[in-house]
Amino acid sequence: MEGTDHQSPLSASGTTQSSRIRTIDPSESVTGVGIVFGILGAVIGVVFTVLLGDASSVGSWIVDCFIAALAGGSAGIVIGGMFGAIFGVIRGVIPARRDGKS
């Protein structure tokens, strides 16, 4: 999310100077990276279940793939949330310039 604009009063020439403070909400990066890693984990779980599974019937394949998708997806969400939190904290708040230049 972006922060608010701060405007200074009119200067002598009648124009306004505005500086913009940009903040990155860590919850957005946690959610975004968690969703991407969750989908990736679910796909990897299903692919490896199909390749390495030894189910005896179609029903067993479906159940095994469903369980693998849930397990891989939840693991991906946890790992993605961790990386998203790290990205959010590292990027944090971008400070405004205080020297009057924009």
DSSP file (Angstrom, degrees, kcal/mol; ACC not computed):
  #  RESIDUE AA STRUCTURE BP1 BP2  ACC     N-H-->O    O-->H-N    N-H-->O    O-->H-N    TCO  KAPPA ALPHA  PHI   PSI    X-CA   Y-CA   Z-CA
    1    1 A M              0   0    0      0, 0.0    22,-0.4     0, 0.0     2,-0.4   0.000 360.0 360.0 360.0 149.5    0.0    0.0    0.0
    2    2 A E        -     0   0    0     20,-0.1    20,-0.2     1,-0.1    22,-0.1  -0.762 360.0-128.1 -99.7 146.9    1.1    3.5   -0.6
    3    3 A G        -     0   0    0     18,-0.8     2,-0.2    -2,-0.4    -1,-0.1   0.100  36.6 -75.5 -77.4-165.9    1.2    6.1    2.1
    4    4 A T        -     0   0    0      1,-0.1    17,-0.9    16,-0.0     2,-0.4  -0.529  41.3-110.1 -93.5 159.9   -0.3    9.5    2.0
    5    5 A D  E     -A   20   0A   0     -2,-0.2     2,-0.6    15,-0.2    15,-0.2  -0.730  24.4-153.0 -87.9 137.6    1.0   12.6    0.3
    6    6 A H  E     -A   19   0A   0     13,-1.7    13,-1.8    -2,-0.4     2,-0.4  -0.958  11.8-164.4-110.9 122.5    2.3   15.4    2.4
    7    7 A Q  E     -A   18   0A   0     -2,-0.6    11,-0.2    11,-0.2     3,-0.1  -0.888   9.6-141.5-110.9 137.6    2.1   18.8    0.9
    8    8 A S        -     0   0    0      9,-2.3     9,-0.3    -2,-0.4     3,-0.1  -0.530  36.1 -89.2 -87.1 160.5    3.9   21.9    2.1
    9    9 A P        -     0   0    0      0, 0.0     8,-0.3     0, 0.0    -1,-0.2  -0.140  62.7 -68.9 -63.3 167.1    2.3   25.3    2.2
   10   10 A L        -     0   0    0      6,-0.1     6,-0.2     4,-0.1     2,-0.1  -0.303  53.0-140.5 -59.3 134.3    2.5   27.5   -0.8
   11   11 A S    >   -     0   0    0      4,-2.1     3,-1.5    -3,-0.1    -1,-0.1  -0.213  36.4 -84.0 -84.9-175.4    6.0   28.8   -1.4
   12   12 A A  T 3  S+     0   0    0      1,-0.3    -2,-0.1     2,-0.1    -1,-0.1   0.809 129.1  54.0 -62.6 -30.1    6.8   32.3   -2.6
   13   13 A S  T 3  S-     0   0    0      2,-0.1    -1,-0.3     1,-0.0     3,-0.1   0.547 116.3-112.0 -84.6  -5.0    6.3   31.4   -6.2
   14   14 A G  S <  S+     0   0    0     -3,-1.5     2,-0.3     1,-0.3    -2,-0.1   0.528  78.3 117.9  91.1   6.3    2.8   30.1   -5.5
   15   15 A T        -     0   0    0     -6,-0.1    -4,-2.1     0, 0.0     2,-0.4  -0.696  58.8-126.3-103.6 159.8    3.5   26.4   -6.2
   16   16 A T        -     0   0    0     -2,-0.3     2,-0.5    -6,-0.2    -6,-0.1  -0.796  10.7-145.3-103.2 147.3    3.3   23.5   -3.8
   17   17 A Q        -     0   0    0     -2,-0.4    -9,-2.3    -8,-0.3     2,-0.4  -0.935  19.2-170.0-106.8 132.1    6.0   21.1   -3.1
   18   18 A S  E     -A    7   0A   0     -2,-0.5     2,-0.4   -11,-0.2   -11,-0.2  -0.974   9.7-167.8-125.7 139.2    5.0   17.5   -2.4
   19   19 A S  E     -A    6   0A   0    -13,-1.8   -13,-1.7    -2,-0.4     2,-0.5  -0.971  14.0-146.4-120.7 141.3    7.0   14.7   -1.1
   20   20 A R  E     -A    5   0A   0     -2,-0.4     2,-0.6   -15,-0.2   -15,-0.2  -0.917   2.5-155.5-113.8 128.3    5.6   11.2   -1.3
   21   21 A I        -     0   0    0    -17,-0.9   -18,-0.8    -2,-0.5     2,-0.5  -0.906  13.0-158.7-102.9 119.9    6.4    8.6    1.4
   22   22 A R  E     -B   94   0B   0     -2,-0.6    72,-1.9    72,-0.6     2,-0.4  -0.865  10.4-176.4-102.3 124.7    6.0    5.1    0.0
   23   23 A T  E     -B   93   0B   0     -2,-0.5     2,-0.6   -22,-0.4    70,-0.2  -0.936  17.0-145.8-118.7 145.4    5.5    2.2    2.4
   24   24 A I        -     0   0    0     68,-1.1   -22,-0.1    -2,-0.4    68,-0.1  -0.945  18.3-134.9-110.4 118.6    5.2   -1.4    1.6
   25   25 A D    >>  -     0   0    0     -2,-0.6     3,-1.3     1,-0.2     4,-1.1  -0.602   7.6-147.2 -74.0 120.1    2.8   -3.4    3.8
   26   26 A P  H 3> S+     0   0    0      0, 0.0     4,-2.2     0, 0.0    62,-0.2   0.799  95.1  64.8 -59.8 -28.1    4.6   -6.6    4.8
   27   27 A S  H 3> S+     0   0    0      1,-0.2     4,-2.2     2,-0.2     5,-0.2   0.825  97.6  55.8 -66.5 -28.4    1.2   -8.5    4.8
   28   28 A E  H <> S+     0   0    0     -3,-1.3     4,-2.5     2,-0.2    -1,-0.2   0.914 109.8  44.1 -68.2 -42.1    1.0   -7.9    1.1
   29   29 A S  H  X S+     0   0    0     -4,-1.1     4,-2.2     2,-0.2     5,-0.3   0.868 112.8  52.4 -71.6 -34.3    4.3   -9.6    0.4
   30   30 A V  H  X S+     0   0    0     -4,-2.2     4,-2.0    54,-0.3    54,-0.2   0.939 114.0  43.2 -63.7 -45.9    3.5  -12.4    2.8
   31   31 A T  H  X S+     0   0    0     -4,-2.2     4,-2.3     2,-0.2    -2,-0.2   0.932 115.9  47.1 -66.5 -46.4    0.2  -13.1    1.1
   32   32 A G  H  X S+     0   0    0     -4,-2.5     4,-2.1     1,-0.2    -2,-0.2   0.942 116.8  40.7 -63.5 -49.5    1.5  -12.8   -2.4
   33   33 A V  H  X S+     0   0    0     -4,-2.2     4,-2.6     1,-0.2     5,-0.2   0.866 113.8  55.5 -69.3 -35.0    4.6  -15.0   -2.0
   34   34 A G  H  X S+     0   0    0     -4,-2.0     4,-2.1    -5,-0.3    46,-0.2   0.899 108.5  47.6 -62.9 -40.9    2.6  -17.4    0.1
   35   35 A I  H  X S+     0   0    0     -4,-2.3     4,-2.4     2,-0.2     5,-0.2   0.928 113.2  47.6 -66.0 -44.7    0.1  -17.9   -2.7
   36   36 A V  H  X S+     0   0    0     -4,-2.1     4,-2.3     1,-0.2    -2,-0.2   0.943 115.8  43.6 -63.0 -48.0    2.7  -18.4   -5.4
   37   37 A F  H  X S+     0   0    0     -4,-2.6     4,-2.7     1,-0.2    40,-0.3   0.842 111.7  55.7 -67.3 -32.6    4.7  -20.9   -3.3
   38   38 A G  H  X S+     0   0    0     -4,-2.1     4,-2.2    38,-0.4    38,-0.2   0.925 109.9  44.4 -64.6 -45.1    1.5  -22.7   -2.2
   39   39 A I  H  X S+     0   0    0     -4,-2.4     4,-2.3     2,-0.2    -2,-0.2   0.924 114.8  49.3 -64.7 -43.6    0.4  -23.2   -5.8
   40   40 A L  H  X S+     0   0    0     -4,-2.3     4,-2.4    -5,-0.2    -2,-0.2   0.908 111.2  49.6 -61.5 -42.6    3.9  -24.3   -6.8
   41   41 A G  H  X S+     0   0    0     -4,-2.7     4,-2.4     2,-0.2    32,-0.4   0.883 110.0  50.7 -64.4 -39.2    4.1  -26.7   -3.8
   42   42 A A  H  X S+     0   0    0     -4,-2.2     4,-2.2    30,-0.4    -2,-0.2   0.915 111.6  47.6 -65.0 -42.5    0.7  -28.2   -4.7
   43   43 A V  H  X S+     0   0    0     -4,-2.3     4,-2.6     2,-0.2    -2,-0.2   0.922 112.6  48.7 -64.9 -43.8    1.8  -28.8   -8.3
   44   44 A I  H  X S+     0   0    0     -4,-2.4     4,-2.5     1,-0.2     5,-0.2   0.904 110.3  52.4 -62.9 -40.6    5.1  -30.3   -7.2
   45   45 A G  H  X S+     0   0    0     -4,-2.4     4,-1.6     1,-0.2    -1,-0.2   0.915 112.1  44.7 -61.5 -43.4    3.2  -32.6   -4.8
   46   46 A V  H  X S+     0   0    0     -4,-2.2     4,-2.4     2,-0.2    -2,-0.2   0.919 112.9  51.0 -67.6 -43.4    0.9  -33.9   -7.5
   47   47 A V  H  X S+     0   0    0     -4,-2.6     4,-2.4     1,-0.2    -2,-0.2   0.933 112.5  45.4 -61.7 -46.3    3.6  -34.4  -10.1
   48   48 A F  H  X S+     0   0    0     -4,-2.5     4,-2.6     1,-0.2     5,-0.3   0.819 111.1  53.7 -70.2 -28.4    5.8  -36.4   -7.7
   49   49 A T  H  X S+     0   0    0     -4,-1.6     4,-2.0    -5,-0.2    -1,-0.2   0.907 111.0  46.0 -68.8 -40.7    2.8  -38.4   -6.6
   50   50 A V  H  < S+     0   0    0     -4,-2.4    -2,-0.2     2,-0.2    -1,-0.2   0.911 119.0  41.6 -66.4 -41.2    2.0  -39.3  -10.2
   51   51 A L  H  < S+     0   0    0     -4,-2.4    -2,-0.2    -5,-0.2    -1,-0.2   0.892 130.2  23.7 -74.5 -39.2    5.6  -40.1  -10.9
   52   52 A L  H  < S+     0   0    0     -4,-2.6    -3,-0.2    -5,-0.2    -2,-0.2   0.536  94.8 109.7-107.9  -8.3    6.5  -42.0   -7.8
   53   53 A G     <  -     0   0    0     -4,-2.0     8,-0.0    -5,-0.3    -4,-0.0  -0.300  47.7-160.7 -71.8 153.9    3.2  -43.3   -6.5
   54   54 A D        +     0   0    0      6,-0.1    -1,-0.1    -2,-0.0     2,-0.1  -0.287  28.7 159.2-128.1  48.1    2.2  -46.9   -6.5
   55   55 A A        -     0   0    0      1,-0.1     3,-0.0     3,-0.0     6,-0.0  -0.381  35.1-146.5 -72.1 151.4   -1.6  -46.8   -6.2
   56   56 A S  S    S+     0   0    0     -2,-0.1     2,-0.3     1,-0.0    -1,-0.1   0.648  74.1  26.4 -95.5 -16.7   -3.5  -49.8   -7.3
   57   57 A S  S  > S-     0   0    0      1,-0.1     4,-1.9     0, 0.0     5,-0.1  -0.889  81.3-105.3-140.8 171.1   -6.7  -48.1   -8.6
   58   58 A V  H  > S+     0   0    0     -2,-0.3     4,-2.4     1,-0.2     5,-0.2   0.889 119.5  55.0 -64.9 -39.6   -7.9  -44.8  -10.1
   59   59 A G  H  > S+     0   0    0      1,-0.2     4,-2.4     2,-0.2    -1,-0.2   0.892 106.8  50.5 -60.9 -40.2   -9.5  -43.9   -6.8
   60   60 A S  H  > S+     0   0    0      2,-0.2     4,-2.8     1,-0.2    -1,-0.2   0.892 109.3  51.5 -64.7 -39.7   -6.3  -44.4   -4.9
   61   61 A W  H  X S+     0   0    0     -4,-1.9     4,-2.7     2,-0.2    -2,-0.2   0.922 111.0  48.1 -61.6 -44.1   -4.5  -42.1   -7.4
   62   62 A I  H  X S+     0   0    0     -4,-2.4     4,-2.3     2,-0.2    -2,-0.2   0.932 114.2  45.0 -64.6 -45.7   -7.1  -39.4   -7.0
   63   63 A V  H  X S+     0   0    0     -4,-2.4     4,-2.5     2,-0.2     5,-0.2   0.924 114.3  49.2 -64.4 -44.1   -6.9  -39.6   -3.2
   64   64 A D  H  X S+     0   0    0     -4,-2.8     4,-2.4     1,-0.2    -2,-0.2   0.907 112.3  47.9 -62.4 -41.9   -3.1  -39.7   -3.2
   65   65 A C  H  X S+     0   0    0     -4,-2.7     4,-2.3     2,-0.2    -1,-0.2   0.879 111.3  51.4 -66.3 -37.8   -2.9  -36.7   -5.5
   66   66 A F  H  X S+     0   0    0     -4,-2.3     4,-2.2    -5,-0.2    -2,-0.2   0.924 112.0  45.6 -64.4 -44.8   -5.4  -34.8   -3.4
   67   67 A I  H  X S+     0   0    0     -4,-2.5     4,-2.7     1,-0.2    -2,-0.2   0.901 113.4  50.2 -65.2 -40.8   -3.4  -35.4   -0.2
   68   68 A A  H  X S+     0   0    0     -4,-2.4     4,-3.0    -5,-0.2     5,-0.3   0.880 109.4  51.4 -65.7 -37.5   -0.1  -34.5   -2.0
   69   69 A A  H  X S+     0   0    0     -4,-2.3     4,-2.3   -24,-0.2     5,-0.2   0.911 112.4  46.1 -66.0 -41.4   -1.7  -31.3   -3.2
   70   70 A L  H  X S+     0   0    0     -4,-2.2     4,-2.4     2,-0.2     5,-0.2   0.930 116.5  44.4 -65.4 -44.7   -2.8  -30.3    0.3
   71   71 A A  H  X S+     0   0    0     -4,-2.7     4,-2.2     2,-0.2    -2,-0.2   0.940 117.8  43.3 -66.9 -47.0    0.6  -31.2    1.8
   72   72 A G  H  X S+     0   0    0     -4,-3.0     4,-2.3    -5,-0.2   -30,-0.4   0.889 115.0  50.5 -65.8 -38.9    2.6  -29.5   -0.9
   73   73 A G  H  X S+     0   0    0     -4,-2.3     4,-2.2   -32,-0.4    -2,-0.2   0.914 111.4  46.5 -65.8 -43.2    0.4  -26.5   -0.9
   74   74 A S  H  X S+     0   0    0     -4,-2.4     4,-2.1     2,-0.2    -2,-0.2   0.895 113.2  49.4 -68.7 -37.6    0.5  -26.0    2.8
   75   75 A A  H  X S+     0   0    0     -4,-2.2     4,-2.4    -5,-0.2     5,-0.2   0.904 111.5  50.1 -64.9 -39.7    4.2  -26.4    2.9
   76   76 A G  H  X S+     0   0    0     -4,-2.3     4,-3.0   -38,-0.2   -38,-0.4   0.880 108.7  51.8 -65.2 -38.3    4.5  -23.9    0.1
   77   77 A I  H  X S+     0   0    0     -4,-2.2     4,-2.5   -40,-0.3    -1,-0.2   0.909 111.2  47.7 -65.0 -41.3    2.3  -21.4    1.9
   78   78 A V  H  X S+     0   0    0     -4,-2.1     4,-1.9     2,-0.2    -2,-0.2   0.950 116.7  41.8 -64.9 -48.2    4.4  -21.7    5.0
   79   79 A I  H  X S+     0   0    0     -4,-2.4     4,-2.4     1,-0.2    -2,-0.2   0.915 116.2  49.6 -65.7 -42.7    7.7  -21.3    3.2
   80   80 A G  H  X S+     0   0    0     -4,-3.0     4,-2.8   -46,-0.2   -46,-0.3   0.878 109.2  52.2 -64.0 -38.3    6.3  -18.5    1.0
   81   81 A G  H  X S+     0   0    0     -4,-2.5     4,-2.2    -5,-0.2    -1,-0.2   0.886 109.1  50.6 -63.9 -38.4    5.0  -16.7    4.0
   82   82 A M  H  X S+     0   0    0     -4,-1.9     4,-2.1     2,-0.2    -2,-0.2   0.943 113.5  43.9 -64.6 -47.3    8.4  -16.8    5.6
   83   83 A F  H  X S+     0   0    0     -4,-2.4     4,-2.7     1,-0.2    -2,-0.2   0.894 112.6  53.2 -65.1 -38.6   10.1  -15.5    2.5
   84   84 A G  H  X S+     0   0    0     -4,-2.8     4,-2.6     1,-0.2   -54,-0.3   0.890 108.3  50.0 -62.6 -39.1    7.4  -12.8    2.1
   85   85 A A  H  X S+     0   0    0     -4,-2.2     4,-2.3     2,-0.2    -1,-0.2   0.896 110.5  50.0 -65.8 -39.2    7.9  -11.7    5.6
   86   86 A I  H  X S+     0   0    0     -4,-2.1     4,-2.5     2,-0.2    -2,-0.2   0.934 112.3  47.2 -63.8 -45.4   11.7  -11.4    5.0
   87   87 A F  H  X S+     0   0    0     -4,-2.7     4,-2.6     1,-0.2     5,-0.3   0.915 112.3  50.7 -61.6 -42.9   11.1   -9.4    1.8
   88   88 A G  H  X S+     0   0    0     -4,-2.6     4,-2.4     1,-0.2    -1,-0.2   0.885 113.1  44.5 -63.6 -39.6    8.6   -7.1    3.6
   89   89 A V  H  < S+     0   0    0     -4,-2.3    -1,-0.2     2,-0.2    -2,-0.2   0.892 113.6  49.9 -72.9 -39.1   11.0   -6.4    6.5
   90   90 A I  H  < S+     0   0    0     -4,-2.5    -2,-0.2    -5,-0.2    -1,-0.2   0.930 118.2  38.2 -65.3 -44.5   14.0   -5.9    4.3
   91   91 A R  H  < S+     0   0    0     -4,-2.6    -2,-0.2    -5,-0.2    -3,-0.2   0.933  88.1 143.1 -74.0 -45.1   12.1   -3.4    2.0
   92   92 A G     <  -     0   0    0     -4,-2.4   -68,-1.1    -5,-0.3     2,-0.4  -0.035  60.4  -9.5  49.3-136.7   10.2   -1.8    4.8
   93   93 A V  E     -B   23   0B   0    -70,-0.2   -70,-0.2    -4,-0.2   -72,-0.0  -0.808  59.1-141.9-100.1 132.2    9.6    1.9    4.6
   94   94 A I  E     -B   22   0B   0    -72,-1.9   -72,-0.6    -2,-0.4    -2,-0.1  -0.845  28.9-131.2 -91.9 113.3   11.3    4.0    2.0
   95   95 A P        -     0   0    0      0, 0.0     2,-0.1     0, 0.0     3,-0.0  -0.295  16.2-115.8 -69.1 148.3   12.2    7.3    3.8
   96   96 A A        -     0   0    0      1,-0.1     2,-0.3   -77,-0.1   -75,-0.1  -0.472  33.6-103.1 -76.8 152.5   11.4   10.6    2.2
   97   97 A R        -     0   0    0      4,-0.2     3,-0.4    -2,-0.1    -1,-0.1  -0.609  27.8-163.5 -77.2 136.4   14.2   12.9    1.2
   98   98 A R  S    S+     0   0    0     -2,-0.3    -1,-0.1     1,-0.2     4,-0.1   0.356  70.2  85.9-103.4   3.9   14.5   15.7    3.7
   99   99 A D  S    S-     0   0    0      2,-0.2    -1,-0.2     1,-0.0     3,-0.1   0.354 105.5-106.6 -90.4   8.9   16.6   18.1    1.6
  100  100 A G  S    S+     0   0    0     -3,-0.4     2,-0.3     1,-0.3    -2,-0.1   0.365  85.5 114.6  87.7  -5.8   13.6   19.7   -0.1
  101  101 A K              0   0    0      1,-0.1    -1,-0.3   -84,-0.0    -2,-0.2  -0.729 360.0 360.0 -96.3 148.2   14.2   18.0   -3.4
  102  102 A S              0   0    0     -2,-0.3   -82,-0.1    -3,-0.1    -1,-0.1   0.443 360.0 360.0-105.5 360.0   11.7   15.5   -4.8
